[in-house]
């Protein structure tokens, strides 16, 4: 029979994985939005933002191991949203440019 501590640790790992998946999908949505907005950015600026998004997507599992990971991931998502303006869109986000 599994120890209560083991069950609790497994539940926490599953919870972190779900949260990690959620944020990865959100960052991917913002990356798609950024790609639609590419013509409006200087090439260097676009590449820098894309690089940050790629790093976040690649490192999200590690980010979710940080003690305050939910707050950190939420803050990072908000900062990216300031650039892409995806969450404030009043129309289908795939059509909205600005």
NUMI-577153 format. One record per residue (C-alpha): residue in three letters; residue number from 1; x negated, y, z. Coordinates in nm, 4 decimals, padded with zeros to 6 digits. Layout:
   aa    i         x         y         z
  Ala  NUM         X         Y         Z
...
***
This chain:
   aa    i         x         y         z
  Unk    1   00.0000   00.0000   00.0000
  Unk    2  -00.1426   00.3404  -00.0960
  Unk    3  -00.2527   00.5749   00.1769
  Unk    4  -00.0424   00.8918   00.2190
  Unk    5  -00.3516   01.1048   00.1525
  Unk    6  -00.4121   00.9198  -00.1751
  Unk    7  -00.0509   00.9719  -00.2832
  Unk    8  -00.0696   01.3406  -00.1938
  Unk    9  -00.3975   01.3836  -00.3869
  Unk   10  -00.2515   01.2042  -00.6887
  Unk   11   00.0610   01.4218  -00.6795
  Unk   12  -00.1563   01.7343  -00.6622
  Unk   13  -00.3649   01.6141  -00.9572
  Unk   14  -00.0490   01.5525  -01.1615
  Unk   15   00.0844   01.8959  -01.0673
  Unk   16  -00.2406   02.0630  -01.1734
  Unk   17  -00.2358   01.8712  -01.5016
  Unk   18   00.1189   01.9910  -01.5769
  Unk   19   00.0233   02.3494  -01.4975
  Unk   20  -00.2920   02.3184  -01.7059
  Unk   21  -00.0877   02.1875  -01.9999
  Unk   22   00.1610   02.4732  -01.9627
  Unk   23  -00.1103   02.7395  -01.9687
  Unk   24  -00.2956   02.5701  -02.2566
  Unk   25   00.0255   02.5775  -02.4630
  Unk   26   00.0837   02.9427  -02.3707
  Unk   27  -00.2700   03.0407  -02.4718
  Unk   28  -00.2243   02.8501  -02.7988
  Unk   29   00.0970   03.0469  -02.8640
  Unk   30  -00.0919   03.3709  -02.8048
  Unk   31  -00.3704   03.2533  -03.0343
  Unk   32  -00.1134   03.1938  -03.3088
  Unk   33   00.0301   03.5391  -03.2495
  Unk   34  -00.3176   03.6902  -03.2635
  Unk   35  -00.3790   03.5204  -03.5990
  Unk   36  -00.0656   03.6924  -03.7347
  Unk   37  -00.2013   04.0257  -03.6109
  Unk   38  -00.5500   03.9770  -03.7561
  Unk   39  -00.5136   04.2470  -04.0257
  Unk   40  -00.4564   04.5061  -03.7521
  Unk   41  -00.7863   04.4396  -03.5718
  Unk   42  -01.1436   04.5218  -03.6618
  Unk   43  -01.3185   04.1943  -03.7455
  Unk   44  -01.5560   04.2135  -03.4472
  Unk   45  -01.2702   04.2872  -03.2068
  Unk   46  -01.0648   03.9996  -03.3457
  Unk   47  -01.3590   03.7600  -03.3148
  Unk   48  -01.4204   03.8640  -02.9534
  Unk   49  -01.0561   03.8139  -02.8559
  Unk   50  -01.0403   03.4831  -03.0434
  Unk   51  -01.3583   03.3688  -02.8683
  Unk   52  -01.2071   03.4469  -02.5265
  Unk   53  -00.8868   03.2607  -02.6152
  Unk   54  -01.0825   02.9589  -02.7405
  Unk   55  -01.2863   02.9515  -02.4204
  Unk   56  -00.9707   02.9728  -02.2070
  Unk   57  -00.8075   02.6921  -02.4045
  Unk   58  -01.1195   02.4754  -02.3797
  Unk   59  -01.1773   02.5481  -02.0095
  Unk   60  -00.8206   02.5520  -01.8744
  Unk   61  -00.8570   02.2166  -01.6965
  Unk   62  -01.1630   02.3484  -01.5137
  Unk   63  -00.9916   02.6794  -01.4384
  Unk   64  -00.7049   02.4833  -01.2819
  Unk   65  -00.9497   02.3308  -01.0328
  Unk   66  -01.0183   02.6720  -00.8778
  Unk   67  -00.8431   02.7239  -00.5450
  Unk   68  -00.6213   03.0103  -00.6641
  Unk   69  -00.5831   02.8669  -01.0144
  Unk   70  -00.2152   02.9568  -01.0618
  Unk   71  -00.2802   03.3224  -00.9834
  Unk   72  -00.5963   03.3239  -01.1965
  Unk   73  -00.4346   03.1557  -01.4978
  Unk   74  -00.1316   03.3839  -01.4703
  Unk   75  -00.3551   03.6907  -01.4580
  Unk   76  -00.5537   03.5721  -01.7620
  Unk   77  -00.2322   03.5060  -01.9530
  Unk   78  -00.1039   03.8531  -01.8666
  Unk   79  -00.4277   04.0114  -01.9910
  Unk   80  -00.4026   03.8262  -02.3224
  Unk   81  -00.0366   03.9232  -02.3483
  Unk   82  -00.1364   04.2892  -02.3268
  Unk   83  -00.3221   04.2333  -02.6557
  Unk   84  -00.0711   04.0097  -02.8363
  Unk   85   00.2492   04.1568  -02.6893
  Unk   86   00.4109   03.8141  -02.7267
  Unk   87   00.6148   03.7990  -02.4068
  Unk   88   00.7781   04.1389  -02.4544
  Unk   89   00.8923   04.0600  -02.8056
  Unk   90   01.2679   04.1017  -02.8504
  Unk   91   01.2716   03.9033  -03.1721
  Unk   92   01.1381   03.5646  -03.2637
  Unk   93   00.7676   03.5909  -03.1613
  Unk   94   00.6522   03.4268  -03.4842
  Unk   95   00.7919   03.7217  -03.6825
  Unk   96   00.6993   04.0119  -03.4559
  Unk   97   00.3705   04.1866  -03.5326
  Unk   98   00.3778   04.4861  -03.2936
***
